[in-house]
Amino acid sequence: MTTRYDIISDTHGYLSPELLAELAGADVIVHAGDICSPRDYLVLQDIARVQMCLGNNDWPSDYGPMVKDRKVFMGSGLKWQVTHYRRRLNLAMCDVAIFGHTHTPVLERDEWTGVLVMNPGSPTYPRRSRPSMGRIIVEDEKIVEARIITLA
């Protein structure tokens, strides 16, 4: 079975038409914090299942008790960890590590653990790059594709 995970962060209350078009067809949307909009959270949930952590500009009371500073979940046979700050990631406890906050895309494999580490950048307020998001495709419990997508 193939599962498409679309990775976003730092949307800051604005889901652009380009972002929404790219998210169409996602199986899971992973948001690494600073969504800044309970309405946007509901919009994303209408597209796909959402796995989200809080960012430094998010209020816990806006998203319910399941959205915390760190999100750990099992998906497609892999253990995922999502935090807003890279320094809060524990690479010893996951297969895929997602973070945000810097608004700058990162895609790498940790040299010690082999964990895939991604920051999708920001589709709304990018820094040192164009608006972006990430995509991870998992097939038969293996990552077959991981990339940063530049938005128009």
C-alpha positions as CSV (number, residue, x, y, z in Angstrom):
1,M,0.0,0.0,0.0
2,T,1.2,3.5,-0.9
3,T,0.6,6.4,1.5
4,R,1.3,10.1,0.7
5,Y,2.3,12.3,3.6
6,D,2.3,16.0,2.8
7,I,4.4,18.0,5.2
8,I,3.8,21.7,6.1
9,S,4.8,24.1,8.8
10,D,4.6,27.8,9.6
11,T,1.4,28.6,7.6
12,H,0.7,31.4,10.1
13,G,-3.0,31.7,9.4
14,Y,-2.9,31.6,5.6
15,L,-3.4,28.5,3.3
16,S,-2.7,29.8,-0.2
17,P,-4.5,28.5,-3.2
18,E,-1.2,27.0,-4.5
19,L,-0.7,25.1,-1.2
20,L,-4.3,23.8,-1.1
21,A,-4.0,22.6,-4.7
22,E,-0.8,20.7,-3.9
23,L,-2.3,19.2,-0.7
24,A,-5.3,17.7,-2.7
25,G,-5.0,14.0,-2.7
26,A,-2.8,13.7,0.4
27,D,-3.5,10.7,2.7
28,V,-2.1,12.4,5.7
29,I,-1.1,16.1,6.3
30,V,1.7,16.6,8.9
31,H,1.9,20.1,10.3
32,A,4.9,21.1,12.3
33,G,3.4,24.0,14.1
34,D,2.5,27.7,13.8
35,I,-0.7,27.0,12.0
36,C,-2.1,30.0,14.0
37,S,-5.7,29.4,12.9
38,P,-8.3,26.9,14.3
39,R,-10.2,27.5,11.0
40,D,-7.2,26.4,8.9
41,Y,-6.9,23.3,11.1
42,L,-10.5,22.4,10.2
43,V,-9.8,23.1,6.5
44,L,-6.8,20.7,6.5
45,Q,-8.9,18.1,8.3
46,D,-11.4,18.2,5.4
47,I,-8.5,17.4,3.0
48,A,-6.9,14.5,4.9
49,R,-6.1,13.2,8.4
50,V,-3.9,15.7,10.2
51,Q,-1.0,15.0,12.5
52,M,0.0,18.3,14.1
53,C,2.2,19.7,16.9
54,L,2.0,23.2,18.4
55,G,4.3,26.0,17.4
56,N,5.4,28.9,19.5
57,N,2.5,31.0,18.1
58,D,-0.2,28.4,18.7
59,W,-2.5,28.2,21.7
60,P,-3.2,24.7,23.0
61,S,-6.9,25.5,23.7
62,D,-7.5,26.2,20.0
63,Y,-6.8,22.7,18.8
64,G,-7.9,20.3,21.5
65,P,-6.1,17.9,23.9
66,M,-4.5,15.7,21.1
67,V,-2.4,18.6,19.8
68,K,0.7,19.1,22.0
69,D,4.3,20.4,21.7
70,R,5.4,17.0,20.4
71,K,3.4,14.6,18.2
72,V,4.5,11.0,18.0
73,F,2.5,8.6,15.8
74,M,2.8,5.4,13.9
75,G,2.1,5.6,10.1
76,S,2.7,3.1,7.4
77,G,4.8,1.0,9.8
78,L,7.1,3.9,10.6
79,K,7.4,5.9,13.9
80,W,7.0,9.6,13.2
81,Q,8.0,12.5,15.5
82,V,6.9,16.1,14.9
83,T,8.1,19.1,16.9
84,H,8.3,22.8,16.1
85,Y,11.9,23.1,17.2
86,R,14.6,20.8,15.8
87,R,16.4,20.7,19.2
88,R,13.4,19.0,20.7
89,L,13.6,16.0,18.3
90,N,14.8,12.7,19.7
91,L,16.2,10.8,16.8
92,A,16.7,7.7,18.8
93,M,12.9,7.2,19.1
94,C,11.7,7.6,15.5
95,D,12.1,6.7,11.8
96,V,10.9,10.1,10.5
97,A,11.6,13.4,12.2
98,I,9.7,16.6,11.2
99,F,10.3,20.1,12.5
100,G,9.5,23.7,11.5
101,H,10.1,27.2,13.0
102,T,13.0,28.3,10.8
103,H,10.9,28.7,7.6
104,T,13.8,27.2,5.7
105,P,13.6,23.8,4.0
106,V,15.8,20.9,5.2
107,L,15.9,17.3,3.9
108,E,18.6,15.0,5.2
109,R,19.3,11.6,6.7
110,D,20.9,11.7,10.1
111,E,24.4,10.1,9.7
112,W,24.2,8.3,13.1
113,T,20.6,7.0,13.2
114,G,19.6,7.0,9.5
115,V,16.4,8.9,10.5
116,L,14.9,11.0,7.7
117,V,14.8,14.6,9.0
118,M,12.7,17.2,7.3
119,N,11.7,20.8,7.7
120,P,9.3,21.7,4.9
121,G,10.0,25.4,5.0
122,S,7.0,27.7,5.0
123,P,4.4,28.2,2.2
124,T,3.5,31.6,3.7
125,Y,6.6,33.4,4.9
126,P,9.7,31.6,3.5
127,R,13.2,32.6,4.5
128,R,16.2,32.2,2.2
129,S,14.0,30.2,-0.2
130,R,10.7,30.2,-2.1
131,P,7.4,29.1,-0.5
132,S,7.6,25.4,0.1
133,M,6.2,22.2,1.6
134,G,7.4,18.6,1.8
135,R,6.2,15.3,0.6
136,I,7.0,11.8,1.8
137,I,5.7,8.7,0.0
138,V,5.8,5.4,1.9
139,E,5.2,2.1,0.2
140,D,5.2,-1.3,2.0
141,E,6.7,0.4,5.2
142,K,9.6,1.9,3.3
143,I,10.2,5.6,2.3
144,V,10.3,5.5,-1.5
145,E,10.4,9.3,-2.0
146,A,11.1,12.4,0.1
147,R,11.3,15.8,-1.4
148,I,10.8,19.5,-0.9
149,I,8.2,21.0,-3.2
150,T,8.6,24.7,-4.3
151,L,5.2,26.4,-4.6
152,A,4.4,29.1,-7.1
